[in-house]
Amino acid sequence: MFRALLVGLFLMTSSMACTKKAPQADAGPGALSERGRKVYLASCSSCHNLDPTKDGSLGPAVVGSSLELIQHRVVTGDYPPDYKPKRETRLMVALPHLKEDVPALHAYLNSISQSGK
Ligand code: HEC
């Protein structure tokens, strides 16, 4: 039991050492969008593009998406009332476990301009 805890702690520290930048403090401008960037890369970029200003293999460019739109798509899989989707397809699955990360995703997707950096 204690040993498992140690192994877990070791894995945690070593995976932290692998990230490019030193882990940022929770506060401060940029911290939220940096977290959003990580979530986006891990959970969205397989279908959307690594670069959210571009269309991906399945999903459209999502840069500049509103908080409401991201909330609907990610948590319930639908769209805000009266929103006209960029695509008519229904391929994206809801990812409700990312509910807590919606504000971070929103911060990230709105921290970059439509034309790239
Ligand atoms: C399984 C592939 C897949 C994954 C994973 C995925 N998406 Fe999507 N997404 C799509 C597709 C395809 C569409 C276009 C509508 C459809 O077919 O559902 C879409 C549409 C969207 C839209 C609406 C775009 C618009 O303006 O009409 C947003 C916003 C969005 N995705 C955000 C995200 C975010 C944020 C994540 C990660 C948390 C994510 N998606 C993960 C495939 C995916």
Residues whose N, C-alpha, C, O or C-beta is under 5 A from the ligand:
A	BS01	HEC	S43 C44 C47 L58 G59 P60 A61 V62 S65 L69 I70 R73 V74 K84 P85 K86 R87 T89 R90 L91 M92 V93 L105
